[in-house]
């Protein structure tokens, strides 16, 4: 349960940083910040898929090392 809480906090922190950076970049580039476009952007989707895959692989390796 502790691991799940820690991972959720980390995920929401990264998501908040991504939204903040997207807003700041759009402000400096003089473009409108559209939250719907932000969430459907392929870069964000690929980032989160890779993030989840890496987290899952790391946790599997940690569990495997604990068993041995």
Steps between C-alpha positions, in 0.01 A plus 500: 500500500789732581652438155170578328462827692855603418456419130168689482654807662791480256264463202285798601810709566639423153160570343480835680848594385410404141186716508689792651780473242247475217326813622829691537625397154169591337510839676850578370417370150184717495278198434179419680522225761237238433483230766324255268779526240756466778359166617458362147850599392699196385811608688314488831341164419836346406663647812240346733514162326878491532478620861259221597705236319819611675331508842353154448834355384686656794247361748516154342880503523484613864256219582717248316809608694312472831400141422857396418 
